[in-house]
Amino acid sequence: MLLWGGFYRSGVDALQFALRCPGGAMNPFVQLRLGQWELDRNNLDKAAEHLARADMPEGKEIFSRENPQVF
């Protein structure tokens, strides 16, 4: 999977940095994208962790805007 228009590594770096910012660890968007990245890398435990955190505050709605083939 190629995310962020070809800027895969820099996008992941930015999201990992965002985790350390105030509120970043509970930001559903950050958690969703990191979960997708971990899925792409076949790290299923880490992916489940991030995706569960994305689901907590936002609910299933956050997934409804995504390509179903990603999950």
Secondary structure, 3 states (H helix, E strand, C coil): CCCHHHCHHHHHHHHHHHHCCCCHHHCHHHHHHHHHHHHHCCCHHHHHHHHHHHHHHHCCHHHHCCCHHHC
